[in-house]
Amino acid sequence: MGNVDNREDNVSLWCLISLASIPLVMTLGNSMLIPVLPILEKNVGISSFQSSMIITSYSVAAIILIPVAGYLSDRFGRKMVILPSLILALIGGLIAGIASWKMENPYMGIIIGRILQGAGASGAMPIVLPLVGDLYKDDDEKTSSCLGIIETSNTFGKVLSPILGSLLAAFLWFLPFFSISAFSLISIVLIFFFVKVPKEKDEPVKLKEFLTNVKTTFKQEGKWLFTVFLNGAFVMLILFGALFFLSENLEKIHDIKGVKKGFVLAIPLLMLCIASFITGRKIKGDMKLIKKLMIICLIVLSISVVFVGYTAEKLVLLLVVTSIVGVAIGAILPVLDAIITENIRKEERGTVTSFYSSARFIGVAAGPPVMSLVMEKYLNVSYISAGVIGLIILFLVFKFIQIDKIGQKNSVT
């Protein structure tokens, strides 16, 4: 009997590792390129704004396709959507890599590859959240804990990505593109063999009925859902805008380049990762704690982000401030995941979480190009504005995140 239990534990562990590999791979696929962007600018002959589009093209494709993937996963099954999506991400990496290697003017080839990668990401990364909800549907504590690990895998990818990206680019500047394909292949193998979806399967809901149900969900729960979506977009805008700025700043102001720059970039991201892991372990479906953490994180983020521009030329202070920003973002992400996953019916969970993922990708898409446009003349103004927006969102959290009402109209199954 003990052997059977051990085998079940091992399967569960490998299932969790396999699920965690998806956000890790998808995060590496985007964040790994941030420290490499100045190198791409030189080798491809493009501007700072054009290089930011390499990040944005990935995210825009994901924004558009994520809700479609969410519906398909609700209709045909999570695994049936995740595997083809990972294959698409693999192909996108190959196209971007081969274009960089073989073409004289590879920019458009890179963008096409990145769009395909984004399309792949749209059907892989967001589907993990509802799949976790399916696997642990009767246990909020396990769901929260697992979501914390998933979000930590995401943030660990952000810590690892600047180091790995810089390391790979030190050998060949286009090697990061090929590595994305290699990582996608590993994830495909893990998902194929180790993720066993629940056998009990409800009859698929017809499209018309499904749309009516989703419309009803947003009508009943819309205020708090849109507040959560806004939080997701805001924190990712701050994160990717700050990372883009930090990457450019380290190279141009502090003359820190290559692998060394990757390690320096990883410092605030490590703080983000640790905060995400601890928060995911602590919340355990406790709605009072979830709201309290949202409020604290938004206050800390809104205050600390104001000082990023003012510390731009003082490296130690800059890293302290960006690390505080990282802690606030890292702590709020598992909270946002949990509040949606645990309070939406299974039938609409994939679609609703996909809208949340789209909102996050809007922030990812907007961060680098916005920062490339404002960092020369309006750096301090932009960060002060971000702080003000954070306080406005804080007001919305106080007003619309009513813990005694959330999910009451939706009996979660």
C-alpha positions as CSV (number, residue, x, y, z in Angstrom):
1,M,0.0,0.0,0.0
2,G,2.9,2.3,0.9
3,N,4.4,1.8,-2.6
4,V,1.1,2.8,-4.2
5,D,1.0,5.9,-2.2
6,N,4.6,6.8,-3.0
7,R,3.9,6.2,-6.7
8,E,0.8,8.5,-6.5
9,D,2.9,11.2,-4.8
10,N,5.6,10.9,-7.5
11,V,3.0,11.2,-10.3
12,S,1.5,14.3,-8.5
13,L,5.0,15.8,-8.1
14,W,5.9,15.2,-11.8
15,C,2.5,16.6,-12.8
16,L,3.3,19.8,-10.8
17,I,6.8,20.0,-12.2
18,S,5.3,19.6,-15.7
19,L,2.7,22.3,-15.1
20,A,5.3,24.6,-13.6
21,S,7.5,24.1,-16.7
22,I,5.0,26.0,-18.9
23,P,5.2,29.4,-17.2
24,L,8.9,28.9,-16.8
25,V,9.4,28.3,-20.5
26,M,7.0,31.0,-21.6
27,T,8.6,33.5,-19.3
28,L,12.1,32.6,-20.5
29,G,10.7,33.1,-24.1
30,N,10.0,36.7,-23.4
31,S,12.1,38.0,-20.4
32,M,15.3,36.3,-21.6
33,L,15.4,38.8,-24.5
34,I,15.3,41.9,-22.4
35,P,19.0,42.0,-21.6
36,V,19.8,41.1,-25.2
37,L,17.8,44.0,-26.7
38,P,20.8,46.4,-26.9
39,I,22.8,43.6,-28.6
40,L,20.0,43.1,-31.1
41,E,19.9,46.8,-31.8
42,K,23.5,46.8,-32.8
43,N,23.5,43.5,-34.8
44,V,20.2,44.0,-36.6
45,G,20.6,47.8,-37.0
46,I,17.3,48.9,-35.3
47,S,16.3,51.6,-32.8
48,S,15.4,51.2,-29.2
49,F,11.7,51.5,-30.0
50,Q,12.0,48.8,-32.7
51,S,13.8,46.5,-30.3
52,S,10.9,46.9,-27.8
53,M,8.6,45.6,-30.5
54,I,10.3,42.2,-30.3
55,I,8.8,42.0,-26.8
56,T,5.5,43.6,-27.8
57,S,4.8,41.5,-30.9
58,Y,4.9,38.4,-28.7
59,S,2.5,39.9,-26.2
60,V,0.1,41.4,-28.7
61,A,-0.4,38.0,-30.4
62,A,-1.1,36.5,-26.9
63,I,-3.6,39.2,-26.0
64,I,-5.7,38.6,-29.0
65,L,-5.6,34.8,-28.9
66,I,-5.7,34.0,-25.2
67,P,-9.6,34.3,-24.8
68,V,-10.0,32.0,-27.8
69,A,-7.6,29.5,-26.2
70,G,-9.5,29.8,-23.0
71,Y,-12.8,28.9,-24.7
72,L,-11.2,26.0,-26.6
73,S,-9.8,24.6,-23.4
74,D,-13.2,24.7,-21.7
75,R,-14.7,23.1,-24.7
76,F,-12.1,20.4,-25.7
77,G,-9.9,20.0,-22.7
78,R,-6.8,21.8,-21.3
79,K,-4.2,19.3,-22.5
80,M,-5.6,19.3,-26.1
81,V,-5.0,23.1,-26.3
82,I,-1.7,23.2,-24.4
83,L,0.3,20.7,-26.5
84,P,-0.3,22.2,-30.0
85,S,0.4,25.7,-28.5
86,L,3.8,24.6,-27.2
87,I,4.6,23.2,-30.6
88,L,3.7,26.6,-32.1
89,A,6.0,28.3,-29.7
90,L,8.8,25.8,-30.7
91,I,8.3,26.7,-34.4
92,G,8.3,30.4,-33.7
93,G,11.6,30.1,-31.9
94,L,13.1,28.3,-34.9
95,I,11.8,30.9,-37.4
96,A,13.2,33.8,-35.3
97,G,16.5,32.0,-34.8
98,I,17.0,31.0,-38.5
99,A,16.0,34.5,-39.7
100,S,18.7,36.0,-37.4
101,W,21.3,33.5,-38.5
102,K,20.7,33.4,-42.2
103,M,19.0,36.6,-43.3
104,E,20.8,39.9,-44.1
105,N,17.8,41.9,-42.7
106,P,16.3,39.6,-40.2
107,Y,14.0,42.0,-38.3
108,M,10.7,41.0,-40.0
109,G,11.6,37.4,-39.7
110,I,12.2,37.8,-36.0
111,I,8.9,39.6,-35.6
112,I,7.0,36.8,-37.4
113,G,8.7,34.2,-35.2
114,R,7.8,36.2,-32.1
115,I,4.2,36.5,-33.2
116,L,4.0,32.7,-33.5
117,Q,5.6,32.3,-30.1
118,G,3.1,34.7,-28.7
119,A,0.3,32.7,-30.3
120,G,1.8,29.6,-28.7
121,A,2.0,31.3,-25.3
122,S,-1.7,32.2,-25.6
123,G,-2.7,28.6,-25.6
124,A,-0.2,27.3,-23.0
125,M,0.5,29.6,-20.1
126,P,-3.0,30.9,-19.3
127,I,-4.5,27.4,-19.4
128,V,-2.3,26.3,-16.5
129,L,-4.4,28.3,-14.0
130,P,-7.8,26.7,-14.8
131,L,-6.1,23.3,-15.1
132,V,-4.8,23.6,-11.5
133,G,-8.4,24.6,-10.5
134,D,-9.6,21.4,-12.2
135,L,-7.0,19.2,-10.5
136,Y,-7.7,20.5,-7.0
137,K,-11.3,21.6,-7.4
138,D,-12.4,20.6,-3.9
139,D,-9.4,21.9,-2.0
140,D,-8.8,25.7,-1.9
141,E,-5.7,25.3,0.3
142,K,-4.0,23.0,-2.2
143,T,-5.2,25.1,-5.1
144,S,-3.6,28.3,-3.5
145,S,-0.4,26.4,-2.7
146,C,-0.1,25.0,-6.2
147,L,-0.9,28.4,-7.8
148,G,1.9,29.8,-5.6
149,I,4.3,27.3,-7.0
150,I,3.1,28.0,-10.6
151,E,3.5,31.8,-10.1
152,T,6.9,31.2,-8.5
153,S,8.0,29.2,-11.5
154,N,6.9,32.2,-13.6
155,T,8.9,34.6,-11.5
156,F,11.9,32.2,-11.2
157,G,11.9,32.3,-15.0
158,K,12.2,36.1,-14.8
159,V,15.1,35.7,-12.4
160,L,16.9,33.1,-14.6
161,S,16.1,34.8,-17.9
162,P,18.5,37.9,-17.8
163,I,21.4,35.6,-16.7
164,L,20.6,32.9,-19.2
165,G,19.9,35.4,-22.0
166,S,23.1,37.3,-21.5
167,L,25.1,34.0,-21.2
168,L,23.6,32.6,-24.5
169,A,24.1,35.9,-26.3
170,A,27.7,36.0,-25.2
171,F,28.2,32.9,-27.4
172,L,25.9,33.8,-30.3
173,W,23.6,36.8,-30.3
174,F,20.7,34.9,-31.8
175,L,21.1,31.7,-29.6
176,P,18.4,32.8,-27.2
177,F,15.8,32.3,-30.0
178,F,16.9,28.7,-30.6
179,S,16.9,28.0,-26.9
180,I,13.2,28.9,-26.6
181,S,12.5,26.0,-29.0
182,A,14.6,23.6,-27.0
183,F,12.8,24.6,-23.7
184,S,9.4,24.3,-25.4
185,L,10.3,20.7,-26.5
186,I,11.2,19.8,-22.9
187,S,7.9,21.1,-21.7
188,I,6.0,19.3,-24.5
189,V,7.5,15.9,-23.3
190,L,6.7,16.6,-19.7
191,I,3.1,17.6,-20.3
192,F,2.5,14.7,-22.7
193,F,3.7,12.0,-20.2
194,F,3.0,13.4,-16.8
195,V,-0.1,15.5,-16.8
196,K,-3.2,13.4,-16.4
197,V,-6.4,15.4,-16.6
198,P,-9.3,14.4,-14.4
199,K,-11.2,11.5,-16.0
200,E,-14.7,12.7,-15.1
201,K,-15.7,15.1,-17.9
202,D,-18.8,17.1,-18.1
203,E,-20.7,17.3,-21.4
204,P,-19.2,20.3,-23.4
205,V,-21.4,23.4,-23.2
206,K,-22.7,24.6,-26.6
207,L,-21.2,27.9,-27.7
208,K,-24.5,29.9,-27.4
209,E,-25.1,28.6,-23.8
210,F,-21.4,29.1,-23.0
211,L,-21.5,32.8,-24.1
212,T,-24.6,33.4,-22.1
213,N,-23.0,31.8,-19.0
214,V,-19.8,33.9,-19.4
215,K,-21.9,37.1,-20.0
216,T,-23.9,36.3,-16.8
217,T,-20.6,35.7,-14.9
218,F,-19.3,39.1,-15.9
219,K,-22.6,40.8,-15.2
220,Q,-22.7,39.3,-11.7
221,E,-19.0,39.4,-10.8
222,G,-17.8,42.1,-13.3
223,K,-16.8,44.8,-10.9
224,W,-14.3,42.8,-8.9
225,L,-13.2,40.8,-11.9
226,F,-12.3,44.0,-13.9
227,T,-10.5,45.3,-10.7
228,V,-8.4,42.2,-10.7
229,F,-7.8,42.4,-14.4
230,L,-6.7,46.1,-14.0
231,N,-4.3,45.1,-11.2
232,G,-2.8,42.4,-13.4
233,A,-2.2,44.8,-16.3
234,F,-0.8,47.5,-14.1
235,V,1.8,45.4,-12.3
236,M,3.0,43.8,-15.5
237,L,3.3,47.3,-17.1
238,I,5.4,48.4,-14.2
239,L,7.5,45.2,-14.2
240,F,8.3,45.1,-17.9
241,G,8.7,48.9,-18.2
242,A,11.1,48.9,-15.3
243,L,13.1,45.9,-16.6
244,F,13.4,47.6,-20.1
245,F,14.6,50.8,-18.4
246,L,17.0,48.9,-16.1
247,S,18.5,47.0,-19.0
248,E,19.2,50.2,-21.0
249,N,20.3,52.1,-17.9
250,L,22.8,49.5,-16.7
251,E,24.5,49.5,-20.1
252,K,24.4,53.3,-21.0
253,I,24.7,54.9,-17.6
254,H,26.7,52.4,-15.5
255,D,28.6,50.6,-18.3
256,I,27.5,47.2,-17.1
257,K,27.2,44.7,-20.0
258,G,26.9,41.1,-20.9
259,V,26.6,38.4,-18.2
260,K,27.4,40.8,-15.4
261,K,24.4,42.9,-16.5
262,G,22.3,39.7,-16.4
263,F,23.2,39.0,-12.8
264,V,22.5,42.6,-11.8
265,L,19.1,42.5,-13.5
266,A,18.3,39.3,-11.7
267,I,18.6,41.0,-8.2
268,P,15.1,42.7,-8.1
269,L,13.7,39.7,-9.9
270,L,15.0,37.4,-7.2
271,M,13.2,39.5,-4.7
272,L,10.0,39.2,-6.8
273,C,10.4,35.4,-6.9
274,I,10.9,35.0,-3.2
275,A,7.9,37.2,-2.4
276,S,5.8,35.2,-4.9
277,F,6.7,31.9,-3.3
278,I,6.1,33.0,0.3
279,T,2.7,34.6,-0.6
280,G,1.5,31.5,-2.5
281,R,2.3,29.4,0.5
282,K,0.6,31.7,3.0
283,I,-2.7,32.7,1.4
284,K,-4.4,29.2,1.4
285,G,-7.7,30.5,0.0
286,D,-8.1,33.0,2.9
287,M,-10.1,35.9,1.3
288,K,-9.5,38.3,4.1
289,L,-5.8,37.8,3.8
290,I,-6.0,38.1,0.0
291,K,-7.6,41.5,0.2
292,K,-5.2,42.7,2.9
293,L,-2.2,41.7,0.8
294,M,-3.6,43.4,-2.3
295,I,-3.9,46.6,-0.4
296,I,-0.4,46.4,1.2
297,C,1.2,45.5,-2.1
298,L,-0.5,48.4,-4.0
299,I,0.5,50.9,-1.3
300,V,4.2,49.7,-1.3
301,L,4.3,49.6,-5.2
302,S,2.7,53.0,-5.6
303,I,5.2,54.7,-3.3
304,S,8.4,52.8,-4.3
305,V,7.9,53.1,-8.1
306,V,8.0,56.9,-7.8
307,F,11.6,56.8,-6.8
308,V,12.9,54.6,-9.7
309,G,13.7,57.6,-11.9
310,Y,15.2,59.7,-9.2
311,T,17.7,56.9,-8.3
312,A,18.7,56.1,-12.0
313,E,22.3,57.3,-11.6
314,K,22.9,55.8,-8.2
315,L,23.2,52.0,-8.8
316,V,22.8,50.7,-5.2
317,L,19.8,52.9,-4.5
318,L,18.3,52.0,-7.9
319,L,18.6,48.3,-7.1
320,V,17.1,48.8,-3.6
321,V,14.1,50.6,-5.0
322,T,13.5,48.2,-7.9
323,S,13.9,45.3,-5.4
324,I,11.1,46.8,-3.3
325,V,9.0,47.2,-6.4
326,G,9.8,43.5,-7.2
327,V,8.7,42.3,-3.7
328,A,5.4,44.2,-4.1
329,I,4.7,42.7,-7.6
330,G,5.8,39.2,-6.5
331,A,3.5,39.2,-3.5
332,I,0.4,40.4,-5.4
333,L,0.6,38.0,-8.4
334,P,-0.3,34.7,-6.5
335,V,-3.1,36.7,-4.8
336,L,-4.6,37.8,-8.1
337,D,-4.3,34.2,-9.5
338,A,-6.1,32.7,-6.4
339,I,-8.9,35.2,-6.2
340,I,-10.0,34.4,-9.8
341,T,-9.3,30.6,-9.9
342,E,-11.1,29.9,-6.6
343,N,-14.2,32.0,-7.2
344,I,-15.3,31.1,-10.8
345,R,-17.2,28.1,-11.9
346,K,-15.2,25.4,-13.7
347,E,-17.3,25.8,-16.9
348,E,-16.2,29.4,-17.3
349,R,-12.9,29.2,-15.4
350,G,-10.7,28.8,-18.5
351,T,-12.3,31.7,-20.3
352,V,-12.3,34.1,-17.3
353,T,-8.7,33.3,-16.4
354,S,-7.8,33.8,-20.0
355,F,-9.2,37.3,-19.9
356,Y,-7.1,37.9,-16.8
357,S,-4.0,36.6,-18.7
358,S,-4.8,38.9,-21.6
359,A,-4.9,41.8,-19.2
360,R,-1.5,40.9,-17.9
361,F,-0.1,40.6,-21.4
362,I,-1.4,44.1,-22.2
363,G,0.9,45.3,-19.4
364,V,3.8,43.2,-20.8
365,A,3.1,44.6,-24.3
366,A,2.9,48.2,-23.3
367,G,5.8,48.4,-20.8
368,P,8.9,48.3,-23.1
369,P,7.6,50.7,-25.9
370,V,6.1,53.1,-23.4
371,M,9.4,53.2,-21.5
372,S,11.4,53.6,-24.7
373,L,9.4,56.7,-25.6
374,V,9.4,58.4,-22.1
375,M,12.8,57.5,-20.6
376,E,14.8,60.2,-22.3
377,K,12.7,63.3,-21.4
378,Y,9.9,62.2,-19.1
379,L,11.4,59.5,-16.9
380,N,10.5,61.0,-13.5
381,V,7.0,62.1,-14.7
382,S,6.3,58.6,-16.0
383,Y,7.1,56.9,-12.7
384,I,5.2,59.5,-10.6
385,S,2.2,58.9,-12.9
386,A,2.6,55.2,-12.3
387,G,2.4,55.8,-8.6
388,V,-0.8,57.9,-9.0
389,I,-2.4,55.2,-11.1
390,G,-1.5,52.7,-8.4
391,L,-3.3,54.7,-5.8
392,I,-6.4,54.9,-8.1
393,I,-6.4,51.1,-8.4
394,L,-6.0,50.9,-4.7
395,F,-9.3,52.9,-4.3
396,L,-11.0,50.5,-6.7
397,V,-9.8,47.5,-4.6
398,F,-11.3,49.1,-1.5
399,K,-14.6,49.7,-3.4
400,F,-15.1,46.6,-5.4
401,I,-13.2,43.7,-3.8
402,Q,-15.9,42.8,-1.2
403,I,-14.8,39.5,0.3
404,D,-18.2,38.7,1.6
405,K,-19.8,38.9,-1.8
406,I,-17.1,37.6,-4.2
407,G,-18.1,34.2,-5.7
408,Q,-21.4,34.1,-3.8
409,K,-23.4,34.4,-7.0
410,N,-21.2,31.8,-8.7
411,S,-21.4,28.5,-6.9
412,V,-17.9,27.1,-7.6
413,T,-17.8,23.5,-8.7
